[in-house]
């Protein structure tokens, strides 16, 4: 079964760090644009960061630039999201997904260009 599984979420204090992992099973991530998205209660799902499968170019939501870093390890069939200097506003369920549309969707990093969706991993930033 082809699927992406998110892990690495948890409870962290403001200013702390987490690293999320998006592991693929049943298929190779190589060549796919992969994105991280989040959805907070009562809010729309939004793109956090995307990385191209062709040249590893990246895009970030303005509010996470300088704090979050997306990377991929095709040998491990995994994409990571390193999150530093976390804020309470970062609290959400985080999802990863793949797109067949290539690097063209990296800058916009919109959920409409990605799918399907897994269970996600909860990130809670609170003191």
BELKAVEN-V732113 format. One record per backbone hydrogen bond with DSSP energy under -1.0 kcal/mol. NH is the residue of the N-H (numbers start at 1). CO is the residue of the C=O. E is the energy in kcal/mol with one decimal. If there is no record, write none. Layout:
{{NH,CO,E} {NH,CO,E}}
//
This chain:
{{3,25,-2.3} {5,23,-2.5} {7,21,-2.0} {12,124,-2.7} {15,86,-3.2} {16,13,-2.4} {18,83,-2.1} {20,81,-2.7} {21,7,-2.7} {22,79,-2.3} {23,5,-2.5} {24,77,-2.4} {25,3,-2.5} {32,29,-2.6} {33,99,-1.2} {34,51,-2.3} {35,97,-2.6} {36,49,-3.4} {37,95,-3.2} {38,46,-2.3} {39,93,-2.1} {43,40,-2.2} {46,38,-2.7} {48,36,-3.0} {49,36,-1.7} {50,59,-1.8} {51,34,-2.7} {52,57,-2.9} {59,50,-2.0} {61,48,-2.6} {64,61,-1.9} {67,64,-2.3} {68,64,-2.3} {69,82,-2.4} {71,80,-1.9} {73,78,-3.1} {78,73,-1.9} {79,22,-2.1} {80,71,-2.9} {81,20,-2.2} {82,69,-3.1} {83,18,-3.3} {84,67,-2.0} {86,16,-2.3} {90,87,-2.2} {91,88,-1.9} {92,123,-1.9} {93,39,-2.1} {94,121,-3.0} {95,37,-2.9} {97,35,-1.9} {99,33,-2.4} {105,102,-1.5} {106,103,-1.5} {109,105,-2.4} {113,110,-1.8} {114,111,-1.8} {115,98,-1.9} {121,94,-2.3} {123,92,-2.8} {124,10,-2.8} {126,12,-2.1}}
//
